């Protein structure tokens, strides 16, 4: 009985404590990020919890409004051209920008589909995300219709492995990206609703007829 009550208490408080710790770490990091002239101690004479987070959010919002108009776009373009002329900065900035544009852009295709793939070997299945489609050069070298797949690690999905897999070897899940991420982060304890993949019949037909796979024209 004691163990039962102890576990119930842990299940109640552990998510709250961890959530509070993460939020406190974020707020503290934002407070340290501010320059001295913008801190609450300098402006108001006392420490205001969360002031750094509010200032950072405000700066991001204002800069986003500025960058969205015509004048802001031109100035951002000039700024990027300037950075592209600095050797070390150019390589770092361009790489980070390409990744951020792909992931954060509303028109991008990164992390738009949850997949079920066999990794790291045949017969072992894991959750993955489609991040795009390789170019014609890679498709021509392999002679197959490939998809770009990101396999996250558990419980930290920010690290993982990038794979090029045949389209017929991945199963598209009728599952939102958020639900798939929760499934990965929770190490499989928070299972999504039971659904069938929308392309299940197509996959079964391809596997039953290998000649159809070979004769299928490559997708663009």
Secondary structure, DSSP 8 states (H G I E B T S, - for coil): -HHHHHHHHHHHHHHHHHHHHHHHHHHHHHHHHS-GGGSHHHHHSS--TTHHHHHHHHHHHHHHHHHHSHHHHHHHHHHHHHHTTSHHHHHHHHHHHHHHHHHH-TT--TT-EEEEEE-SSTT-EEEEEEEE---HHHHHHHTS-EEEEEEE-SS-TTSEEEEEEEGGG-EE-SS-HHHHHHHHHTTTSS-------TTHHHHHHHHH-HHHHHHS----
